[in-house]
């Protein structure tokens, strides 16, 4: 029984040591002022802005597609609807 108590104390000592090392590394990296990736600070101006082309269907449901510069904003055919999270077949309405 005495050996088992020593093993538990040894594991606890290693765990405390690892937590101390983790705290030391976390405090010394200087990431406490905000997010950083590869020593580059990330600011709100670095956010990604995505333009969606929102199309309202005949049944008044909206579909959100990524806008591009080809074919008046979207591709005729298969497009990913970001609102419904599925691929949808898009066709031009006959005029």
Secondary structure, DSSP 8 states (H G I E B T S, - for coil): -HHHHHHHHHHHHHHHHHHHHHHHHHHHTTGGGS-EETTEE--GGG-----EEEEE-TTS-EEEEE--SSGGGS-SEEEEETTTTEEEEE-----
